[in-house]
């Protein structure tokens, strides 16, 4: 699974197909999301708790997320392994392999 970290957001979202694949079920409620240009998006979302762990195992915690059909609209994940050689400050960063789906979940 690939994630998009947005420090400006006060809520964490995950695509509902990811949550369903984990076997997590919860009732949905209507939520309103404030997006760019003062626009509001209304959707039905479940609120669930999921566990996350870093690839190296140093971080292992639970977070609360709301579900969405495609929270990032099919945004593609950046394959940092392929482009890190273009930036000297990234050349020694041990980036993980890109998730198979290649989209932000």
Buried (B, 14 or more C-beta within 10 A) or exposed (E): BBEEEEEEEEEBBBBBEBBEEEEBEEEEEEBEBEEEEEEEEEBEBBBBEBEEEEEEEEEEEEEEBBBBEBBBEEEEBBBBBEEBEEEEEEEEEEBEEBBEBEBBB
